[in-house]
C-alpha cells in the first residue's frame, strides 16, 4: 500500500517536494497545506506544474489535521522566532501524523528540556514521530563530518565552513530578510539582533548533537559573526544591495566540549563570492587531531538553464523523501538520524 503524504507549504522547497510526491508511485498525495489564501482551493497539480491530482490545497489547519496521512513533509521557511513553528508541529503529531521537517527540529534537546519535552509528548500522544532533516543542518555535520571522525585517534578541533552564493537568488524575502543582506550596520547590527538569535538556536542543535555523538557535551558556545560590506552597489535578481550595506554575513560559532575538543561552524552567505579570498567549496571540513583530515564538498546544478539554487533544493528534498521509511518505522517521539559512527571522547 502506498504511503499517504501531506505536503506542508509550497514555496520553492515545497513545490519541489510536491512534485517528488506526485511523481513517486510509492507515495500517494493525501493533502497540501498552504499559507497563501490565493493558493487555497487550487489543485496540487496546478501548484506543482503537474497534471491535475484531485487534491485541493487548504490553508485551514483543521482540514489538514483531519486528513488521513502517514507523514507530513514540513517545508515552511524558517521564521522568527525560532519556536514559531512548534504549535503547528505539535498539532500534526497529536493528530497521529509523522512529521519530517526541513525547518529545524534536528536536535530539540539543544533548546532545553521544556522545548524538547513538549514536542516529545505530542509525538507520544499521537503515536507519531518528529524528525528534522536537511543538508545543512541535517547531513553535512550529522552524517558526513561525524562519520569522517571515525578515522581519528584524537580530535582536537573540527572546522566546518559553508559558503552559499546568493548572487542568483530571486527571493527578496529570503535574501534581505533571512540572510540579512542589504541591512545597514550603522542602523541595525544584525549580529546581535533577532537574526543572530534565530541562527544561534538553529545551529546550536548541530553543535550539541555532534557532542552527543562523540560522547561529550557542550561546555559553552561562543559566537564570532562577521559582516562584509558592499564596496559598490551590487545588483542581483532579488534586488539591489546598496554600497556600504551588508553584502555577506558569516555566522560563526565555536563549541567547547567538556572533553577538550572544539567545533567551529561557519555559515557564509554572500551576494558576491569575489569579495572573499580564495576559492571556497560549498562545504569545507577540516578535522585537526591525529591524523588531520580535510575534505571539500560541492552540490551543483547539472542543467545550465536552471537556477543554481535548484541543486541544493533538490538535495534537501531528497533527504526528506528518502527519510520517510525510517521515520515511519521509528518509535513515537523525537527521532534523529545517526551517523554510521563517530570518534568517541575518552570517558
N, C-alpha and C positions, 0 to 999 in steps of 0.2 A: 504494500500500500504506500502511495506517495506521501511524503511528509508535507503537512499543511503549514504554509508560511505566511505571516503577515509582514509586509514591508512598512516600516515606520519612517516617514519623511522621504521627500522626493526632490531633494536638491541634487547637485551633481553626483554625490556619492550614492544617494538613494535611488536615483534613476538608473545608475549602473547596476546596483543590486537588484532592482526591479526587473531589468532585462535578463539578468542571470537566472532569476527565479522563474520567469516566464519561459525561458528557453530550455530549462533543465527538466527532462522528463521524470526525474526522480523527485521533483518538487511540485507542489500544487499551490498556486497563489490563492490564499483564503481572504485576504483583505489588504487594503492600503490606507494608511493613516497620513493625512497631510495637515500642514499648518495653515496653508493658504485657503481662504474662502473661495478664491477663483478656481482652485483645483477640485474642490469638493463636488462630488457628483460626476466627475469625469471618469471614463473607463480607464483602467490601468494601462491598457494597450495604447491609448492615446497619449498618456503621460510618458510612456516608455518608448514611443515610436515603434510599436509592435501592433499586430492585428488585435482587434477588439477581443477582450477576455471575458466580458460579462461581469467582471469585478469592478465595482464603483468605489472611488476614493471617498473617504469621510474625514471630517475634522472634528467629529464628536467622539470624545473619549469613551463614552458609554457604549457606542456602537462597536468600537474596536474591542472593548473588553468583553462584549457579548459574542464576538465572533469566535468560533471554534478554530483553534490552531495549535500546532505543536510548538512553534517557535516564532519569535518576533525578531526580525533583523532591524536593529535600532540604530539608525544612522543620522540623527539630527546633528546640526552644527553645535559644537561645544559652546557653552554660553556662560555669561556672568550671572550670578556667582556659580562656582563650580557645582554646588549641590542643587542647582535649579532643576535638573532633570530627574532628581531622585523620586519625587512623588509619582510621576508617571510610571517609572520603572517599578516602583513598589506595587502600584495598582496592577500592572501587567503580570507581575509574579503572583500576586494574590489571586488573579483570575485563572491561574493554572498554566500560564504560558511561559516557556523558557525564553530568556532574553539574551541575545548576542548583540552587544553594543560596541560601536566604534567611537563612542563619545565619552570615554572614561571607564570607570568601574574595573580597572585592571587589577588592582590590589587594594580593595577598600579599607583594609586594616590600617593602611598608612594614614588615613584620615581620623583615626581614633576609634575606640570601641563603640561609641554611640552611633556613629555614621555606619560602620560595618554591620552592627547588630541589627539595625532597622531593616537593612536590605536582606540580611540572612534570615531574619524572622519572616519577612514577606515571602521569601522562597519556600521556607518550611511550611508556612500556612497554605500556600498554593500548590505545594508539591512540585515546584519549578526551580530551575537553575538559572543563575545570572553569570555571564562571562563577559568581561571586557576584552576585546581583541583589536588587532590592527597591525600596522607595520612599525610605527614609532609613535607612541608606545605599542608594545604587543609582540614584536618579532625581533627587532634588531638587538636589543639587550636581552630580552627574556629568553629567546630561543636560539640566538646565534652567538652573541658575545659570551654569554654564560657557558654555552657548550664548549666554546674555544678554551675557556679557563680549565677545562678538564685535562688539558695538556700541561698545566702548570704544576710545578712542585711548590713554588711560593708565588703569591700575588701581593705586590706592593701597591700598585696604582693602576686602575682601569680607566681609560680615557675613551669616551665615545663622543664623536662630534658629528653633527648632521648639518648639511647645507641644503637649503631649499631655495631655488631660483624662482622668484615671484615675477620676473620680468614679462612673462607671457600670461599671467593670471588675469582673468577678466572680471572676477568678482570684487567689486569695490568694497562690499561689506567685509569680505574676508581679509583683503589686503590692508585696508585702512582702519578697520575696527579690531579684528582679531590678531592681525600681525602688528598693528601699531605703526605701520609705515605712514609717513606724511605728518606725523604729530610733531609739534614744536616743543622741544625740551625746555625752552625758556618759559613756556606757558604751563606745560604739564609733563613731568618726568615719569614716563610710563614704567620705569624701573622700580618705582616704589608705590605704584597705584594698583588698581583692581586687576589689570592685566598681569602684573607680576604675581599677584596672589593666585590668580587662576592657574597660571602655568606652574607655580610652586606646588599647588595641590595636585595637578595632573602628573607632573614628572617626579614628584616625591614618591609616587606609587612605584615607579620604575626602580628608584634607588633603594627603597625599603624592601621590595621584592627581591632584588639582587642580593641584599644582605641575608635575607631569609634563606635563599637557595644556597648561599655559601656558608651557612651555619654560623652566621654572626648577626649583629644588629646595629642599627644606626645610632651613633652617639650624638651626632649633630650634622646639620646640613647648612652649608654657608653659600650664599649667593654671590655672584660676581658678574652682573649683567653689563653688557657693553652696547653702546649705540654708535652707529656710523651715520654722519650727516651728509646730505646730498651736496656735492660741490657745485652743482648747477641743477636746473630743473630737469627732472627725469620723467619722461612720458612713457607710460606703459598702458596696456589695454584697460586696466582698472581705473586709470586716471593719471593726474599729474602729481608728482612728488616735488613740491617747491624746494628751491635751493635753501639750505640751512635747516631743513626739517629731516626727520629720521628716514634714511634710505635703507637701513639694515638694523635689525635687532639681533643680538646674540644673548640668548638666555642661557646662563651657565650656573651650575650648582656643583659643589663638591661635597660628597657624603663622607664622613669619617666614621669608620666602623670600630666597634669595640676590640676587634682582633688586631687593629693597627693598619689595616688596608684602607685605601681611599678609592673613591669612584667619582670622576669628574664627567658630568654630562653637559654637553654644549649643543644648543639648537640655534643655528644661524639662519635667519630668513632675510633675504636680500632682494632688492629691486634691480641690482646690477652686480653680478659676480666679479666684474672687473675692478670693483672697489676694494677687493681683498687680495692679499698677496698669495701667490702660489695657486696651482690648480688643486681644487678640492674635489674629492669624490662625494657622492651623495652622503655616504657614511664612511667614517674613518674610525677604526677600532684599534687601540693600542693597549696592550697589557704589559706592564713593566713588572718584572719579577724574575723568576727563574723557570724557563727562559723568557726573553722578551718575545712578544708576538704582535704582529701588525697585519691588518687586512683592511682592504677598502671594498666598498660595495656600491654599485650603481643600479638604479632602475630607470630604464629609458624606454621611450615610445618607439615602436618599430615602424609605425606609419608616419612618414614625413608630413603628411597632410593633416594629421591630428594634433591637437594641443599637447605640449609636453607633459602637462599635469595629468593627462589621462592615464599614464603608466602607473603612477602612484595610486590613483583611484582604483584602477583595475586590481592592483596588488592588494590593496586594503580590503576590497570586496571579496577577492578570492579567499583571503584568510577567514573572513566572516562566514562565507558559504561553506567552505571546507570544514569549519568547526562544528557544523550542525550535528553530525552523528555523535561526536564526543560529548557535546553539551547535553544533548537529549539523554545520553546514557549515564551522565554524571548524577550523583545523588543531589537531592534538593538543597538549595542554599547557594553559597558562593563557590565559584569554580575558577581555577587559574590553570592555564596550560603550563606544564612542567617542561623545562629543558631536559634533553636526554641525560645530562649530567653536568656537574659544575665543580670547580675547585672548592674544597671544603677547608674552612679555617680549623686550626687545631683546637680541640675542646679545652 
